[in-house]
Amino acid sequence: MSKTEDFLTKTEEQEIVEAIVKAEQNTSGEIRVHIEENNSKPPLERAQEVFYELGMDATQFKNGVLFYICMQTRSFAIIGDEGIHNVVEDDFWDCTKDVVISQFKRGKFKQGLVEGILRAGERLKKHFPYDAETDTNELSNEISRK
């Protein structure tokens, strides 16, 4: 078993997936979580690579969001696609990032991700509201690993 699989229990992982489902009930935005054991690149740079590797740039409204974690370097990043960046203020992700990091510093990784995901869904709702008639789940809600 890799260290990324030890990062969260199966129950914690399921709670994170449930948070993604709940957040996506408010928005057409698509949220994913990716956990890596190690990477030497700066977290934002690596998160951008993972974003494209996961096909997150292929959403209809360009409104995918990635929560990226590198375990060894203890780094974290949140990035969103161009559709989000075209309509939100520059500091859009700061408060969400702060919520996640404050929980991470206390060793509460699951709680940080759940709170951050739910907050992202609420924030995205303003610009990308959920439409039951047209919205589909375009990306997997499962946590990806490397």
C-alpha positions as CSV (number, residue, x, y, z in Angstrom):
1,M,0.0,0.0,0.0
2,S,1.4,3.4,-0.9
3,K,1.7,6.2,1.6
4,T,-1.0,8.2,-0.3
5,E,-3.5,5.4,0.6
6,D,-2.5,5.8,4.3
7,F,-3.1,9.5,4.3
8,L,-6.8,9.1,4.8
9,T,-8.9,6.2,6.1
10,K,-11.5,4.7,3.8
11,T,-14.2,6.4,6.0
12,E,-12.4,9.8,5.8
13,E,-12.1,9.4,2.0
14,Q,-15.8,8.6,1.7
15,E,-16.7,11.7,3.8
16,I,-14.6,13.8,1.4
17,V,-16.3,12.3,-1.7
18,E,-19.7,13.0,0.0
19,A,-18.6,16.6,0.5
20,I,-17.8,16.9,-3.2
21,V,-21.2,15.5,-4.1
22,K,-22.9,18.0,-1.7
23,A,-20.8,20.9,-3.0
24,E,-21.6,20.1,-6.5
25,Q,-25.4,20.1,-5.7
26,N,-25.0,23.9,-5.5
27,T,-22.9,24.6,-8.6
28,S,-22.2,23.3,-12.1
29,G,-18.5,23.5,-11.0
30,E,-16.6,20.3,-10.8
31,I,-14.4,19.6,-7.8
32,R,-11.6,17.0,-7.4
33,V,-8.9,16.1,-4.9
34,H,-5.5,14.7,-5.8
35,I,-2.9,13.4,-3.4
36,E,0.7,12.7,-4.3
37,E,3.4,11.1,-2.2
38,N,6.2,13.3,-3.5
39,N,7.0,15.9,-6.1
40,S,9.7,18.5,-6.2
41,K,7.9,21.1,-8.3
42,P,6.2,24.1,-6.7
43,P,2.7,23.1,-5.6
44,L,0.9,25.5,-8.0
45,E,3.0,24.4,-10.9
46,R,2.4,20.7,-10.2
47,A,-1.3,21.3,-9.5
48,Q,-1.7,22.8,-13.0
49,E,0.0,19.7,-14.5
50,V,-2.3,17.4,-12.6
51,F,-5.3,19.5,-13.5
52,Y,-4.6,18.8,-17.2
53,E,-3.6,15.2,-16.6
54,L,-7.0,14.6,-15.0
55,G,-8.8,16.2,-17.9
56,M,-10.2,18.9,-15.7
57,D,-9.9,21.5,-18.4
58,A,-12.6,19.6,-20.5
59,T,-15.7,20.8,-18.5
60,Q,-18.4,22.6,-20.4
61,F,-18.1,25.9,-18.5
62,K,-14.3,25.6,-17.7
63,N,-15.2,25.6,-14.0
64,G,-13.2,22.7,-12.6
65,V,-11.5,23.1,-9.2
66,L,-8.6,21.0,-8.0
67,F,-7.4,20.5,-4.4
68,Y,-3.8,19.3,-4.7
69,I,-1.8,17.8,-1.8
70,C,1.8,16.7,-1.8
71,M,2.5,14.6,1.3
72,Q,6.3,14.7,1.5
73,T,6.7,18.4,0.9
74,R,3.5,19.1,3.0
75,S,2.3,21.4,0.2
76,F,-1.2,22.3,-0.8
77,A,-2.8,24.3,-3.6
78,I,-6.2,25.0,-5.0
79,I,-6.6,25.9,-8.6
80,G,-9.5,26.6,-10.9
81,D,-10.0,26.6,-14.6
82,E,-10.1,29.7,-16.8
83,G,-13.9,30.0,-16.6
84,I,-13.6,30.7,-12.9
85,H,-10.7,33.1,-13.2
86,N,-12.5,35.1,-15.8
87,V,-15.4,36.0,-13.4
88,V,-14.1,36.0,-9.9
89,E,-12.0,38.4,-7.8
90,D,-8.2,37.9,-7.5
91,D,-8.4,36.7,-3.9
92,F,-11.3,34.2,-4.6
93,W,-9.4,31.2,-3.3
94,D,-7.6,32.8,-0.4
95,C,-10.3,32.3,2.3
96,T,-10.9,28.7,1.2
97,K,-7.2,28.0,1.2
98,D,-6.9,29.5,4.7
99,V,-9.7,27.3,6.0
100,V,-8.0,24.1,4.7
101,I,-4.5,25.1,5.9
102,S,-5.7,26.0,9.4
103,Q,-7.1,22.4,9.7
104,F,-4.1,20.8,8.1
105,K,-1.8,22.5,10.7
106,R,-3.7,20.8,13.4
107,G,-3.4,17.4,11.6
108,K,-7.1,17.4,10.6
109,F,-6.6,16.6,6.9
110,K,-10.1,15.2,6.3
111,Q,-11.8,18.1,8.1
112,G,-9.7,20.7,6.2
113,L,-10.6,19.1,2.8
114,V,-14.3,18.8,3.7
115,E,-14.6,22.4,4.9
116,G,-12.6,23.7,1.9
117,I,-14.7,21.7,-0.6
118,L,-18.0,22.8,0.9
119,R,-16.8,26.4,0.9
120,A,-15.7,26.2,-2.7
121,G,-19.1,24.9,-3.7
122,E,-20.8,27.8,-1.9
123,R,-18.5,30.3,-3.5
124,L,-18.9,28.9,-7.0
125,K,-22.7,28.9,-6.7
126,K,-22.8,32.6,-7.3
127,H,-21.1,32.4,-10.7
128,F,-21.9,28.9,-11.7
129,P,-25.3,27.9,-10.2
130,Y,-26.5,24.4,-10.4
131,D,-29.2,23.7,-13.1
132,A,-31.0,20.4,-12.6
133,E,-32.0,20.3,-16.3
134,T,-28.6,20.8,-17.9
135,D,-26.0,20.0,-15.3
136,T,-24.2,16.7,-15.4
137,N,-21.4,15.3,-13.3
138,E,-18.6,15.7,-15.8
139,L,-15.7,14.5,-13.6
140,S,-15.2,11.7,-11.1
141,N,-15.7,12.6,-7.5
142,E,-13.2,10.0,-6.4
143,I,-9.8,11.1,-4.9
144,S,-7.0,10.5,-7.4
145,R,-3.5,9.6,-6.3
146,K,0.0,9.3,-7.6
